[in-house]
Amino acid sequence: MSEDEGSSRPGDAAPPGHAGNPYELVAPRPGWQVGRFGNLSAMPGLVHAVTTRRGLDVRVAADDRDAAARQVAAAMELDGVAFCKQVHGNTVHRVDGPGLAGEGDGLVTDTPGLGVMCFSADCPLVLVADSAGRAVGIAHASWRSTVRQVTTRLVEKLCTEFGCRGEDLVAGISPSAGPCCYRVGAEVVDAAVRELGIMAEGFFRVSGGKFIFDLWGANRRQLQAAGAPGASIASAGVCTICHNETYPSCRAEGDAAGRFVAVIGRPAGECS
């Protein structure tokens, strides 16, 4: 665990759409602006998006998740979207149809036309696709879910349910509270070390007497440990606290924060 004494902020987010960033903002339809990862966009027959304040209403995403799912499905030209009641754990559901899948923090599917979606207002959302076309998945990687290794469980579920191989997986880590800003208490460090071992200390630094948690690095490590090649993992590198004008943030807005979503799926008729 390192301590910063200067004024710089390692890991500070690049602006959305910044040149050289593997993640950029695009307008897939009038009135909508979403983020997309270059590595996932390059995969044939795959759609994905991270919503912003333009398009899906952030209050609808927070208050009426069925309506949000319908709007996202229509925008992405999917037959439907599945989601779960997020509980900051590590349960990952296999889903074959749209709507609420129950309590959990991850979803996987191989159903053509079905998207899987998670909600956030600072937590990383981890999108994963199999380059062989077998399946897709998504995880809500809050700090609690991260230390409970939800991203590891997501990859394991893809492999056990659909025969995916780690080396075939391509992933994107959405905007979230970044390693520039995500201050946490000592209890979070203790929980991470207890669940992940002493190596977890590498995901924390100390600045101004506070612990800063690198959720991007922690989830990248889980993806790589589960077999995903480092070159196939993209991080948006965008902090939702710094860029609250684009993404809802609980840290910036408190209880008034809406939600953004991430979705991934293979439209019917385009699956291998």
C-alpha positions as CSV (number, residue, x, y, z in Angstrom):
1,M,0.0,0.0,0.0
2,S,1.5,3.3,-1.1
3,E,1.1,6.8,0.2
4,D,0.9,9.9,-2.1
5,E,2.4,13.1,-0.8
6,G,2.1,15.3,-3.9
7,S,-0.8,17.0,-5.5
8,S,-1.0,14.7,-8.5
9,R,-3.8,12.1,-8.6
10,P,-2.6,8.8,-10.1
11,G,-5.3,7.0,-12.1
12,D,-7.1,10.3,-12.8
13,A,-9.7,9.6,-15.4
14,A,-9.4,10.7,-19.0
15,P,-12.3,12.7,-20.3
16,P,-15.0,10.6,-21.9
17,G,-14.1,9.9,-25.5
18,H,-10.5,11.1,-24.9
19,A,-8.2,10.2,-27.8
20,G,-6.5,6.9,-27.2
21,N,-9.0,5.7,-24.6
22,P,-10.4,2.2,-25.4
23,Y,-13.8,3.6,-24.5
24,E,-15.7,6.3,-26.4
25,L,-19.1,8.0,-26.4
26,V,-21.2,7.5,-29.5
27,A,-24.8,8.4,-30.6
28,P,-26.5,5.1,-31.7
29,R,-29.8,6.8,-32.3
30,P,-31.2,10.4,-32.0
31,G,-31.3,11.7,-28.5
32,W,-29.1,8.9,-27.1
33,Q,-25.4,9.0,-26.1
34,V,-23.8,5.8,-24.9
35,G,-20.3,4.6,-24.1
36,R,-18.8,1.7,-26.1
37,F,-15.6,-0.3,-25.8
38,G,-13.5,-0.7,-28.9
39,N,-12.6,-4.4,-28.2
40,L,-16.3,-5.3,-27.8
41,S,-17.4,-3.2,-30.7
42,A,-15.0,-5.1,-32.9
43,M,-16.8,-8.4,-32.3
44,P,-19.3,-9.3,-35.0
45,G,-22.9,-9.9,-34.0
46,L,-22.5,-8.3,-30.5
47,V,-24.2,-5.2,-29.1
48,H,-23.3,-3.4,-25.9
49,A,-23.6,0.0,-24.3
50,V,-23.1,2.0,-21.2
51,T,-25.8,4.7,-20.9
52,T,-25.2,8.3,-20.0
53,R,-27.5,11.2,-19.1
54,R,-28.6,11.4,-22.7
55,G,-31.1,8.8,-23.8
56,L,-32.3,6.5,-21.0
57,D,-33.6,8.7,-18.2
58,V,-31.4,8.2,-15.1
59,R,-34.4,8.5,-12.8
60,V,-36.3,5.8,-14.8
61,A,-33.2,3.6,-14.4
62,A,-33.3,4.1,-10.7
63,D,-37.0,3.9,-10.0
64,D,-38.6,1.7,-12.7
65,R,-36.2,-1.0,-13.8
66,D,-38.7,-2.9,-15.9
67,A,-39.3,0.3,-18.0
68,A,-35.6,0.9,-18.2
69,A,-35.1,-2.7,-19.5
70,R,-37.8,-2.1,-22.2
71,Q,-36.2,1.1,-23.3
72,V,-32.7,-0.3,-23.5
73,A,-33.9,-3.4,-25.4
74,A,-35.6,-1.2,-28.0
75,A,-32.5,1.1,-28.3
76,M,-30.2,-1.8,-28.7
77,E,-32.6,-3.8,-31.1
78,L,-32.8,-6.7,-28.7
79,D,-35.9,-8.8,-28.1
80,G,-35.6,-8.2,-24.3
81,V,-33.2,-7.5,-21.4
82,A,-32.7,-9.4,-18.2
83,F,-31.6,-7.8,-14.9
84,C,-31.3,-8.7,-11.3
85,K,-32.0,-7.2,-7.9
86,Q,-28.5,-6.1,-7.0
87,V,-27.5,-7.0,-3.4
88,H,-23.7,-6.5,-3.4
89,G,-22.9,-10.2,-3.4
90,N,-21.4,-12.6,-5.8
91,T,-24.4,-14.6,-7.1
92,V,-24.4,-14.9,-10.9
93,H,-27.6,-16.1,-12.7
94,R,-28.0,-17.9,-16.0
95,V,-30.9,-16.4,-17.8
96,D,-32.9,-17.5,-20.8
97,G,-35.6,-14.8,-20.8
98,P,-36.1,-11.1,-20.1
99,G,-37.1,-9.4,-16.8
100,L,-36.1,-9.7,-13.2
101,A,-33.9,-12.8,-12.6
102,G,-33.9,-12.6,-8.8
103,E,-31.3,-11.3,-6.3
104,G,-27.8,-11.3,-7.5
105,D,-25.0,-9.2,-9.0
106,G,-24.2,-11.0,-12.3
107,L,-26.0,-12.5,-15.3
108,V,-24.9,-14.8,-18.2
109,T,-26.8,-15.9,-21.2
110,D,-26.4,-17.6,-24.6
111,T,-30.0,-16.8,-25.7
112,P,-30.1,-14.9,-29.1
113,G,-31.9,-11.6,-28.8
114,L,-31.5,-11.4,-25.0
115,G,-29.4,-8.7,-23.4
116,V,-28.1,-8.8,-19.8
117,M,-28.0,-5.5,-17.9
118,C,-26.8,-4.1,-14.6
119,F,-27.3,-0.7,-12.9
120,S,-24.8,1.7,-11.3
121,A,-24.2,5.1,-9.8
122,D,-20.4,4.6,-9.0
123,C,-19.9,0.9,-9.1
124,P,-17.9,-0.7,-12.0
125,L,-20.0,-2.8,-14.4
126,V,-18.0,-5.6,-16.0
127,L,-19.1,-6.7,-19.5
128,V,-17.8,-10.0,-20.9
129,A,-18.2,-11.7,-24.3
130,D,-16.9,-14.9,-25.6
131,S,-15.1,-14.3,-28.9
132,A,-16.2,-17.8,-30.1
133,G,-19.8,-16.5,-29.9
134,R,-21.0,-18.9,-27.1
135,A,-22.3,-16.4,-24.5
136,V,-22.2,-13.0,-22.8
137,G,-22.2,-11.9,-19.2
138,I,-22.2,-8.8,-16.9
139,A,-21.4,-8.2,-13.3
140,H,-22.2,-5.4,-10.8
141,A,-18.8,-5.0,-9.1
142,S,-19.5,-2.8,-6.1
143,W,-16.7,-2.8,-3.5
144,R,-18.5,-5.5,-1.6
145,S,-19.1,-7.6,-4.7
146,T,-15.5,-7.0,-5.8
147,V,-14.0,-8.3,-2.6
148,R,-16.4,-11.3,-2.8
149,Q,-15.0,-11.9,-6.3
150,V,-18.1,-11.4,-8.4
151,T,-16.1,-11.0,-11.5
152,T,-14.3,-14.3,-10.9
153,R,-17.7,-15.9,-10.4
154,L,-18.9,-14.4,-13.7
155,V,-16.1,-16.0,-15.7
156,E,-16.6,-19.3,-13.9
157,K,-20.3,-19.3,-14.7
158,L,-19.6,-18.6,-18.4
159,C,-17.1,-21.5,-18.5
160,T,-19.2,-24.0,-16.6
161,E,-22.6,-23.2,-18.2
162,F,-21.5,-22.7,-21.8
163,G,-18.1,-24.2,-22.2
164,C,-16.4,-20.9,-22.7
165,R,-12.6,-20.7,-22.3
166,G,-10.8,-17.9,-20.4
167,E,-8.5,-17.2,-23.3
168,D,-11.5,-16.5,-25.6
169,L,-13.0,-13.9,-23.3
170,V,-13.1,-10.1,-24.1
171,A,-14.1,-7.7,-21.4
172,G,-14.8,-4.1,-20.6
173,I,-14.9,-2.3,-17.2
174,S,-17.3,0.6,-17.2
175,P,-17.0,4.1,-15.8
176,S,-17.2,4.1,-12.0
177,A,-15.7,5.8,-9.0
178,G,-12.1,5.8,-10.0
179,P,-8.7,5.4,-8.3
180,C,-8.5,9.2,-8.3
181,C,-11.5,9.6,-5.9
182,Y,-12.8,6.5,-4.4
183,R,-12.1,7.0,-0.7
184,V,-13.0,4.2,1.7
185,G,-12.6,3.4,5.3
186,A,-10.2,0.9,7.0
187,E,-13.0,-1.6,7.2
188,V,-13.0,-1.9,3.4
189,V,-9.3,-2.6,3.4
190,D,-9.8,-5.2,6.1
191,A,-12.6,-6.9,4.2
192,A,-10.5,-7.0,1.0
193,V,-7.5,-8.5,2.7
194,R,-9.7,-11.0,4.5
195,E,-11.4,-12.2,1.3
196,L,-8.6,-11.7,-1.2
197,G,-5.5,-12.1,0.8
198,I,-2.5,-9.8,1.4
199,M,-2.3,-9.1,-2.4
200,A,-5.4,-7.0,-2.0
201,E,-3.3,-4.2,-0.4
202,G,-2.0,-3.5,-3.8
203,F,-5.3,-2.1,-4.8
204,F,-5.2,0.6,-2.2
205,R,-3.2,3.7,-1.7
206,V,-3.2,6.4,1.0
207,S,-3.8,10.0,0.2
208,G,-4.4,12.7,2.8
209,G,-4.9,10.1,5.4
210,K,-7.6,8.3,3.5
211,F,-7.6,5.0,1.7
212,I,-8.3,5.0,-2.1
213,F,-9.6,1.8,-3.6
214,D,-8.7,0.9,-7.3
215,L,-11.8,-1.0,-8.3
216,W,-10.7,-1.0,-11.9
217,G,-7.4,-2.8,-11.1
218,A,-9.0,-5.2,-8.7
219,N,-11.5,-6.4,-11.3
220,R,-8.9,-6.5,-14.0
221,R,-6.9,-8.8,-11.8
222,Q,-9.9,-11.1,-11.3
223,L,-10.5,-11.3,-15.0
224,Q,-6.8,-12.1,-15.7
225,A,-6.7,-14.6,-12.9
226,A,-9.7,-16.4,-14.4
227,G,-7.9,-16.7,-17.7
228,A,-8.9,-13.6,-19.7
229,P,-5.9,-12.2,-21.6
230,G,-4.8,-8.8,-20.4
231,A,-4.8,-7.5,-23.9
232,S,-8.5,-8.4,-24.2
233,I,-9.6,-6.4,-21.2
234,A,-10.4,-2.7,-21.6
235,S,-11.1,-0.2,-18.8
236,A,-13.1,2.9,-19.6
237,G,-10.8,4.9,-17.4
238,V,-13.6,7.4,-16.6
239,C,-14.4,8.3,-13.0
240,T,-18.1,8.9,-12.4
241,I,-17.3,11.3,-9.6
242,C,-15.1,13.5,-11.8
243,H,-17.6,13.2,-14.7
244,N,-20.9,13.5,-12.9
245,E,-22.1,15.7,-15.7
246,T,-22.2,12.5,-17.9
247,Y,-22.9,9.8,-15.3
248,P,-24.9,9.6,-12.1
249,S,-22.8,9.3,-9.0
250,C,-23.9,8.5,-5.5
251,R,-20.7,10.0,-4.1
252,A,-21.3,13.3,-6.0
253,E,-25.1,13.5,-5.6
254,G,-26.1,11.4,-2.6
255,D,-29.5,9.9,-2.5
256,A,-30.7,12.1,-5.4
257,A,-28.5,10.2,-7.8
258,G,-30.1,8.3,-10.7
259,R,-28.6,5.3,-12.3
260,F,-26.8,4.5,-15.6
261,V,-26.8,1.0,-17.0
262,A,-24.6,-1.3,-19.0
263,V,-26.0,-3.9,-21.3
264,I,-24.5,-6.6,-23.6
265,G,-26.2,-9.2,-25.9
266,R,-26.3,-10.8,-29.3
267,P,-29.3,-9.8,-31.5
268,A,-31.4,-12.7,-32.8
269,G,-30.1,-13.9,-36.1
270,E,-26.6,-12.7,-35.5
271,C,-25.3,-15.4,-33.1
272,S,-22.8,-17.9,-34.2
